[in-house]
Structure formats: structure tokens, C-alpha cells
Amino acid sequence: MSFRCGPWGKPGLVAGVLIKTMEYLLPQANPDFERAYQDEVVNWWLEIDDKNVVHREIALNAAGEPVAAAPLGENYGIFTDLDSAPDGLGPEIQASQFEGTWQRFSEKWRQAKWAKPIS
């Protein structure tokens, strides 16, 4: 299924201070993708079971390119961390399209995550 929402944009001054304080005190749920979630994501593809539970998510930018996915490593996701999928889902996508995009993105993420910097 797909779900359209975002980007969320930058918070105001007070909200920004509160967010920074919470980020300092609590571990981030999506350390590799927080910036993408805030600035780029406009659409999600959700893998949902017959009990309406989200197992995987792929976040896409306005051009339809994947910019985040979860769960991957220490990134728990937004919808995968909820008890059920949100209301108002958009059109269903093909399972093969989801799986292919998941495989390509997760492999690209793994390569970037574990690449050693050149000295």
C-alpha cells in the first residue's frame, strides 16, 4: 500500500529547542534517515499483513526515489513502530515492485553504511 504525507519541514524555534533536547536525552529511532524524513519524504510504501500491521516501509521523495527504509540496522521506521497501518491508504502497489525497491535500497544503504573512509 502507499501513503502520502510530508515533508514535515522545519520546526519553529520553541519546537526546535524541545526536539533537540529530546534528541539529546533519548536515542533516535531512525539515526540514518531523520533528515530525509524531515526534508524529503512525501510518500511511503508500506508492507502490511492481513492484521493491518506494517512490517516494512519505504519512504520516497517527490521524484519517487527511495530515501529511507525500515527496519534497517538501528532505523526502526515510523509506521513499522506503530500498532497498525494508518487510515487513508492510497493505491496498492505490486509486491514485486516493493521487494525490488527494498532490495536495491537496502543494499545501497549497507554499502554506504559499512564503507570505510579513504585515508
Number of C-alpha atoms within 10 A of each C-alpha: 18 17 18 15 10 15 16 12 11 10 12 9 9 8 11 12 12 13 13 11 11 12 12 10 9 9 9 15 15 21 13 17 17 15 14 18 22 15 14 22 25 20 22 24 25 26 22 16 11 6 9 12 18 22 18 21 25 25 27 21 19 12 10 12 15 21 17 28 27 23 19 16 13 12 17 18 24 17 21 20 16 12 11 15 21 13 7 9 14 13 10 12 13 9 11 9 10 17 12 11 17 20 12 11 18 19 12 11 18 12 11 10 11 8 9 8 5 4 3
